Amino acid sequence: MAMLEVKDIHTYYGDMHALDGISIDVEQGEIVTLIGANGAGKTTTLNTISGVLKTRKGRILFKGKEIQTLPAHRIIAQGIGVVPEGHQVFPRLTVMENLEMGAYARKDQNTTKEEMERIFTIFPRLKERVKQFAGTLSGGEQQMLSIGRALMASPQLLILDEPSLGLSPLIVEEIFDVIRRLKQEGMTILLVEQNAVLAFSLAERGYVLETGKVMLEGSVKALAENVQVKTAYLGGE
């Protein structure tokens, strides 16, 4: 049984059929990536999994339990951490307060301080800015904080939506080093990433989305050898 199973979901924006029967799965301990052009349905898929949007048809199972009818906060409490697109933080709260917000659903509050120290080990820059308002951080630091906040809940599945978006190459490499570290620690990750080369360097498997449908799926090795994927996403000819 996969940790996450998405089965034939159909999501709408009003009358617009945004997801037309998407089915994906993520096994425990693996990284799976979703790639596709803008408007393909990648973020909509993530938002449907996390409960921000509701599917009109289909099922979403996390550890064998259906979650598609649960509100977003209860889905997070099941053990899913979400890092949304655009390094979203609470700008008028400090770095520390943002991280504490990430731990609100934890049942084992006694380990919150330990998790905080782990985040500061992963992102030393956050420790240096612990009393600084999040809105005054750089874009890269806000992305670090967004990831750190999600990790504060000790998720079993981490969903990352475009973690490199709008960041400098040096910061992108730093962020992806952290994702590699999380992978080595056994974290299960569902990744949407505009840089398919980077995504393929981390993931075991991938899905190619077009206009709300899965057009291709398979190992990243197989996808990287596909002529269509090479041309559209990997800079090949």
FIMI-640805 format. One record per residue (C-alpha): residue in one letter; residue number from 1; x, y, z. Coordinates in steps of 0.05 Angstrom, whole numbers, padded with zeros to 5 digits. Layout:
N
KEDREN code pos      X      Y      Z
KEDREN    A NUM      X      Y      Z
...
//
This chain:
237
KEDREN code pos      X      Y      Z
KEDREN    M   1  00000  00000  00000
KEDREN    A   2  00028  00068 -00021
KEDREN    M   3  00032  00123  00031
KEDREN    L   4 -00008  00169 -00015
KEDREN    E   5 -00058  00144 -00067
KEDREN    V   6 -00095  00193 -00112
KEDREN    K   7 -00148  00158 -00152
KEDREN    D   8 -00185  00189 -00210
KEDREN    I   9 -00195  00258 -00180
KEDREN    H  10 -00236  00312 -00216
KEDREN    T  11 -00229  00383 -00191
KEDREN    Y  12 -00264  00445 -00217
KEDREN    Y  13 -00256  00520 -00214
KEDREN    G  14 -00329  00539 -00222
KEDREN    D  15 -00349  00505 -00287
KEDREN    M  16 -00277  00496 -00310
KEDREN    H  17 -00254  00423 -00307
KEDREN    A  18 -00184  00434 -00279
KEDREN    L  19 -00166  00361 -00262
KEDREN    D  20 -00194  00308 -00307
KEDREN    G  21 -00182  00241 -00274
KEDREN    I  22 -00113  00249 -00243
KEDREN    S  23 -00085  00187 -00211
KEDREN    I  24 -00017  00185 -00176
KEDREN    D  25  00015  00148 -00118
KEDREN    V  26  00075  00159 -00073
KEDREN    E  27  00109  00102 -00036
KEDREN    Q  28  00139  00111  00032
KEDREN    G  29  00210  00140  00030
KEDREN    E  30  00210  00160 -00043
KEDREN    I  31  00209  00227 -00079
KEDREN    V  32  00157  00233 -00135
KEDREN    T  33  00156  00294 -00180
KEDREN    L  34  00101  00325 -00221
KEDREN    I  35  00123  00364 -00283
KEDREN    G  36  00085  00401 -00336
KEDREN    A  37  00074  00469 -00368
KEDREN    N  38  00040  00527 -00332
KEDREN    G  39 -00034  00511 -00326
KEDREN    A  40 -00023  00436 -00331
KEDREN    G  41 -00055  00424 -00263
KEDREN    K  42  00006  00412 -00219
KEDREN    T  43 -00011  00462 -00164
KEDREN    T  44 -00085  00445 -00169
KEDREN    T  45 -00066  00372 -00156
KEDREN    L  46 -00027  00391 -00094
KEDREN    N  47 -00082  00438 -00069
KEDREN    T  48 -00133  00382 -00078
KEDREN    I  49 -00090  00333 -00039
KEDREN    S  50 -00080  00383  00017
KEDREN    G  51 -00154  00401  00022
KEDREN    V  52 -00149  00473 -00003
KEDREN    L  53 -00192  00450 -00062
KEDREN    K  54 -00243  00394 -00061
KEDREN    T  55 -00250  00341 -00114
KEDREN    R  56 -00320  00328 -00141
KEDREN    K  57 -00302  00256 -00158
KEDREN    G  58 -00247  00208 -00139
KEDREN    R  59 -00211  00187 -00076
KEDREN    I  60 -00148  00209 -00040
KEDREN    L  61 -00119  00160  00011
KEDREN    F  62 -00063  00175  00060
KEDREN    K  63 -00037  00113  00095
KEDREN    G  64 -00099  00076  00072
KEDREN    K  65 -00148  00127  00100
KEDREN    E  66 -00192  00170  00055
KEDREN    I  67 -00179  00244  00067
KEDREN    Q  68 -00213  00279  00008
KEDREN    T  69 -00272  00301  00051
KEDREN    L  70 -00230  00328  00109
KEDREN    P  71 -00217  00402  00118
KEDREN    A  72 -00145  00425  00105
KEDREN    H  73 -00125  00432  00178
KEDREN    R  74 -00146  00360  00192
KEDREN    I  75 -00107  00335  00132
KEDREN    I  76 -00045  00370  00159
KEDREN    A  77 -00057  00337  00226
KEDREN    Q  78 -00057  00269  00193
KEDREN    G  79  00017  00278  00178
KEDREN    I  80  00022  00318  00113
KEDREN    G  81  00066  00379  00110
KEDREN    V  82  00055  00431  00055
KEDREN    V  83  00104  00483  00029
KEDREN    P  84  00061  00525 -00019
KEDREN    E  85  00085  00561 -00081
KEDREN    G  86  00114  00630 -00069
KEDREN    H  87  00149  00618 -00002
KEDREN    Q  88  00089  00641  00037
KEDREN    V  89  00102  00662  00109
KEDREN    F  90  00065  00703  00162
KEDREN    P  91  00101  00770  00148
KEDREN    R  92  00082  00805  00213
KEDREN    L  93  00105  00747  00256
KEDREN    T  94  00177  00734  00275
KEDREN    V  95  00217  00674  00249
KEDREN    M  96  00207  00640  00316
KEDREN    E  97  00131  00653  00315
KEDREN    N  98  00125  00626  00244
KEDREN    L  99  00161  00562  00265
KEDREN    E 100  00117  00556  00326
KEDREN    M 101  00055  00562  00281
KEDREN    G 102  00080  00500  00244
KEDREN    A 103  00078  00460  00308
KEDREN    Y 104  00006  00477  00328
KEDREN    A 105 -00021  00408  00309
KEDREN    R 106  00033  00368  00343
KEDREN    K 107  00009  00321  00398
KEDREN    D 108  00078  00314  00428
KEDREN    Q 109  00091  00387  00447
KEDREN    N 110  00149  00366  00491
KEDREN    T 111  00192  00352  00429
KEDREN    T 112  00177  00420  00397
KEDREN    K 113  00242  00450  00423
KEDREN    E 114  00281  00391  00396
KEDREN    E 115  00249  00400  00328
KEDREN    M 116  00263  00474  00330
KEDREN    E 117  00337  00460  00341
KEDREN    R 118  00336  00411  00283
KEDREN    I 119  00308  00465  00238
KEDREN    F 120  00363  00513  00260
KEDREN    T 121  00414  00459  00244
KEDREN    I 122  00384  00451  00174
KEDREN    F 123  00377  00526  00164
KEDREN    P 124  00429  00563  00207
KEDREN    R 125  00408  00629  00176
KEDREN    L 126  00340  00623  00209
KEDREN    K 127  00372  00618  00278
KEDREN    E 128  00410  00683  00263
KEDREN    R 129  00344  00717  00247
KEDREN    V 130  00300  00685  00299
KEDREN    K 131  00271  00751  00325
KEDREN    Q 132  00265  00783  00257
KEDREN    F 133  00197  00794  00225
KEDREN    A 134  00188  00744  00169
KEDREN    G 135  00165  00798  00120
KEDREN    T 136  00235  00830  00123
KEDREN    L 137  00271  00766  00102
KEDREN    S 138  00298  00755  00032
KEDREN    G 139  00260  00710 -00015
KEDREN    G 140  00308  00653 -00003
KEDREN    E 141  00304  00661  00072
KEDREN    Q 142  00228  00662  00068
KEDREN    Q 143  00230  00596  00029
KEDREN    M 144  00275  00566  00083
KEDREN    L 145  00225  00589  00135
KEDREN    S 146  00166  00561  00096
KEDREN    I 147  00201  00493  00092
KEDREN    G 148  00222  00497  00165
KEDREN    R 149  00151  00513  00187
KEDREN    A 150  00124  00452  00150
KEDREN    L 151  00177  00408  00181
KEDREN    M 152  00159  00432  00251
KEDREN    A 153  00098  00387  00248
KEDREN    S 154  00142  00326  00236
KEDREN    P 155  00104  00306  00173
KEDREN    Q 156  00107  00237  00144
KEDREN    L 157  00094  00265  00074
KEDREN    L 158  00123  00332  00052
KEDREN    I 159  00090  00368 -00007
KEDREN    L 160  00134  00420 -00041
KEDREN    D 161  00106  00467 -00094
KEDREN    E 162  00158  00501 -00137
KEDREN    P 163  00212  00509 -00083
KEDREN    S 164  00261  00542 -00131
KEDREN    L 165  00212  00594 -00159
KEDREN    G 166  00241  00664 -00161
KEDREN    L 167  00305  00646 -00124
KEDREN    S 168  00378  00657 -00145
KEDREN    P 169  00418  00596 -00168
KEDREN    L 170  00459  00595 -00104
KEDREN    I 171  00397  00595 -00060
KEDREN    V 172  00364  00542 -00104
KEDREN    E 173  00425  00497 -00094
KEDREN    E 174  00421  00508 -00019
KEDREN    I 175  00347  00491 -00018
KEDREN    F 176  00357  00428 -00059
KEDREN    D 177  00415  00407 -00014
KEDREN    V 178  00364  00408  00042
KEDREN    I 179  00315  00366  00002
KEDREN    R 180  00371  00316 -00011
KEDREN    R 181  00385  00314  00063
KEDREN    L 182  00311  00301  00078
KEDREN    K 183  00311  00246  00026
KEDREN    Q 184  00372  00213  00059
KEDREN    E 185  00334  00216  00126
KEDREN    G 186  00277  00177  00094
KEDREN    M 187  00227  00233  00083
KEDREN    T 188  00171  00218  00033
KEDREN    I 189  00164  00277 -00015
KEDREN    L 190  00116  00298 -00070
KEDREN    L 191  00152  00353 -00110
KEDREN    V 192  00127  00402 -00162
KEDREN    E 193  00187  00437 -00193
KEDREN    Q 194  00195  00482 -00254
KEDREN    N 195  00267  00459 -00263
KEDREN    A 196  00256  00388 -00288
KEDREN    V 197  00331  00374 -00289
KEDREN    L 198  00336  00388 -00215
KEDREN    A 199  00272  00350 -00200
KEDREN    F 200  00297  00289 -00238
KEDREN    S 201  00363  00291 -00200
KEDREN    L 202  00324  00278 -00136
KEDREN    A 203  00263  00238 -00153
KEDREN    E 204  00254  00164 -00166
KEDREN    R 205  00190  00170 -00206
KEDREN    G 206  00152  00224 -00242
KEDREN    Y 207  00086  00243 -00275
KEDREN    V 208  00078  00290 -00334
KEDREN    L 209  00014  00331 -00331
KEDREN    E 210 -00020  00365 -00390
KEDREN    T 211 -00086  00402 -00385
KEDREN    G 212 -00108  00367 -00322
KEDREN    K 213 -00089  00297 -00343
KEDREN    V 214 -00031  00250 -00332
KEDREN    M 215  00001  00241 -00401
KEDREN    L 216  00063  00202 -00381
KEDREN    E 217  00088  00168 -00318
KEDREN    G 218  00147  00124 -00299
KEDREN    S 219  00217  00124 -00270
KEDREN    V 220  00255  00189 -00280
KEDREN    K 221  00306  00150 -00321
KEDREN    A 222  00252  00128 -00369
KEDREN    L 223  00220  00197 -00372
KEDREN    A 224  00287  00230 -00384
KEDREN    E 225  00297  00185 -00445
KEDREN    N 226  00229  00203 -00474
KEDREN    V 227  00236  00249 -00534
KEDREN    Q 228  00175  00291 -00515
KEDREN    V 229  00200  00302 -00444
KEDREN    K 230  00271  00317 -00468
KEDREN    T 231  00246  00370 -00517
KEDREN    A 232  00195  00403 -00472
KEDREN    Y 233  00227  00400 -00403
KEDREN    L 234  00300  00380 -00405
KEDREN    G 235  00327  00426 -00459
KEDREN    G 236  00340  00369 -00508
KEDREN    E 237  00328  00365 -00582
//
